[in-house]
């Protein structure tokens, strides 16, 4: 018997796989990323109910050592919480008190921050046979002893071989999964040029077992991998004989969802977007480009291909299919079937047969304008011709945008209500083709888009004013309580803005979610009624978990504002629920007695900028900034307050000082890489001139806004109309 008065797994067992197979029977712990292999994120705990949820109180908090985005799902094993945090760190905490037991810092080099599109986040760890496994942003997979935190093994998951071409910017921020003694891990990097793959390592030794590539190699030659046969025979013919994919890798990275299903004994891979995004450049506008935007099923022992279903053929919108894959049993035409349910970025909710991949049904769970629906027999999208922007050559105002109708924030299923709760979002994006052919840049995103059109200058023209107004009117988020049998919403819970946290449901008929406005909520799972709200002092984008400690139910969540939405879309992010960042883990119980320290709500305060700048240099400075800098420091130099707001930086006051940071890498230890190999000193100086211009343009409005209850203005004189790439 364990600490909690019920049978618990011990740190090492003769059959450790059985522990995970029966995770649903262990109510006290949270043993896998989605609690069980089904990844339904439903807990049978019911001490907290709709009747007493209003009595919840803060039980403990643990402040983290980085104020960047926190997206992790903590594991709870034998009374210990294992939480992965930004920069790929791991904290082992007493689950009842929040006391730090030990921690592990893999010391990810700061200069790798710009190898990923979307913050140096980490989404979680895996547990197996007394060990904790997680990936690092620089591409390692680490195993430590669960009791002591001592290193057991570490491997580099990114092979340096010809199969990957020239790509060096792979990152790992997703949670690994366990399948039959193997640790399965993917990676990200499609925005920089990547060829996707997933690797399986022996959990005891760290030895590579197999690797499955998700797109073919440029020469259509074997990789010596289990994916060879299917890629060479079926996938390669769906790509053009020429195209940028042969230099950029094609994309298809598996940066989030990997699921093992013991019912079918299959691993499901959620495959990402193309590289570059521009379908005309990537594949000459030809073919479906398998396996982009697909779910692919493979065998856990060998990595052998079994089936696939492509949700977004010809992807040109960054509509990845890496969003959470969930399995459940539900009646279909009166017959109970084991199915996959999926709400990817493209805005459609899919029901597939889990064994065969057969398309059962699909319906949009959010507003979409890129497709008119799905073919009822095949599930193939019925395209809106105007949305095929690479064919028309015209800009396209797309909804969902590239952030998707649903992104990495975890959804949940409640077998009592039989509803899937989706953290839905709506962030438009204007897809504007890059003119003059594909021109890749080193150390930056290579999308095949006109990066100088990412932001829209609010010049006072009726056309621009209308588009800016439309963008802000279209910006929204909600919980959609989706009935997968009827393929319709039972109800919605509207939120102030998008980019909210993941969802947890419990047998107490309560669902939990944190929001971008810095509050944590408990809702009635049947009606959507808001039962409880807690001011967490910082936006929440991570999913909650629940567990028992000494017989008492706790609900915990990581707090921390970050990811690509606030990094890139700073202006919009701040108008839809912005809070100053305070990264921590917080836990609630019905008898909690903790309280948070005083809140800092000032953020990066405006500093009077230099008055003079050279207008002849700002146009090129804008182009260079949008190409190399905007992904971290904000569209048009408007920060979302996760990273420093460059408008108020002291570095812009000196040409040499600015070059020391941007060109020579004076701050690489803090995540600011050097760009002297990517830009000339003149181009870097043009960026400085552009930043000074933007600082002067916006200084007074920022000062005035802080006089008005410290709120950020809804529009400064240059408003973004685009989001950025999905979280990877």
Secondary structure, 3 states (H helix, E strand, C coil): CCCCCCCCCCCCCCCHHHHHHCHHHCCCCECCCCCCCCCCCEECCCCCCCCCHHHCEEEEEEECCCCCCCCCECEEECCEEEEEEHHHEEEEEECCCCCEEEEECCCCCHHHHHHCCCCCCCCECEEECCEEEEECCCCEEEEEECCCCCEEEEEECCCCCHHHCCCCCCECCCCCEEECCEEEECCECHHHCCECEEEEEECCCCCEEEEEECCCCCCCCCCCCCCHHHHHHHHHHHCCCCCCHHHHCEECCCCCCEEEECCCCEEEEECCCEECCCHHHHHCCCCCCCCCCEEEEECCCCCCEEEEEECCCCCCCCCCCCCCEEEEEEEECCEEEEEEEEECCCCEEEEEECCCCCEEEEEECCCCCCEEEECCCCCCEEECHHHCHHHHCCCEEECCCCCCCCCCCCCEEECCCCEEEEEEEECCEEECECCCCCCCCCCCCCCCECHHHCEEECCCCHHHHHHHHHHHHHCEEEEEEEECCCCEEEEEEEECCCCCCCEEEECCCEEEEECCCCEEEEEECCCCCEEEEEECCCCCCCCCEEEEECCEEEEEEEECCCCHHHHHCHHHHHHCCCCCCCCEEEEEECCCCCCCCCCCCCCCCCCCCCCCCCHHHHHHHHHHHHHHCHHHHCHHHCCCCCCCCHHHCHHHHCHHHHHHHHCCCCCHHHCCCCCCCCCCHHHHHHHHHHHHHHHHHHHHHHHHHHHCCCCCCCCCCEEECCCCCCCC
